[in-house]
Amino acid sequence: MKRRFLGALLAVVLFSSLTACGSTEVRPIVSPTPALKSQVGFYFDTVVTMQVYTDDETLLADAQAECQRYDNLLSKTAEGSDVWNINHAEGQRVPVSDETREILDKALDYSRRSDGIFDITVEPCVALWDFTGEGMGLLPDEAALSQAAAKVDWTQVDVNEEGVLLPAGMTIDLGAIAKGYITDRIADFLRARGVESGFLNFGGNVLTIGRKPDGSEWNIGIQDPLGTRDQSIVGAAKVSDQAVVTSGIYERGFDLDGVRYHHILDTASGWPVQNELAGVSVIAGDAFDADALSTTVFAMGVEKGTAFIESLSGIDAIFVTRDDVVTWTSGLNDRFVLADQVS
């Protein structure tokens, strides 16, 4: 859902002074840039694209194996996963991995900071909606959705070193945060194997590793959520070693009787959030934060969401309203340009 931009591949030329027979001769020493390697897979119910500069022939296959491990660990539909076990424990404490505990701790922190606007216990409501399959276009039963919304309460999630305790009848969905965490961990995996420049797109969770090989920043196009622009973007942001994550009404949803029903749900009612926003893109130092924040500030709306982002250090956001007004936080004043100014 982001537009990717890869610059020209340049060799890095270094110069060294060599002394022989009392004279100095300057010769160019060429350090070749690793080759660009790409791989596409399907994990976490989304398309995963990895583009990195590396000479390691097995790296991307090994990275995909890591993606599969995380999918097995965190998918709510994979029997035996940590999330599946939590959702089927019927009020019993469930031991989980350190990775799952880290995600849950971050999710609960954002629930506290947003007064419950972000809430992983919204899963009973999520289960009643179908935005991509045979049931797309059908509204859930209002009484059933009201009953499901009554079960949403992040304060009931008990996480400690022994595991996770969730009251019987409650379930969780890590879809609004786990993908960001996994994107970061795969980037760490690639860096540990020597990657200094690369680009990951995990279903719209974009993360850049370092800079482009020529030393310039990555130019990340911000998706036009209304689809009205020829370029399909509202603008572009310059980033390096940062994540760009977008949430919007165009991703998964349908229109019915003049109303756009989409996958970002109001945790109080279980119905899709209806405010002035069409899309929000969050730029942060890691995808973990950007993923959770993109959902959170979308639900907050422009005014409250802008104030919330401005209160956070090192994080910025771009807002696009349904009336096609584009605004951004102050940290992007010299790093974001509108589409008609992108060269």
Summary of the structure (lengths in Angstrom):
residues: 343
radius of gyration: 22.3
end to end distance: 20.1
largest distance: 91.8
contacts: 1109
relative contact order: 0.14
helix: 29%
strand: 29%
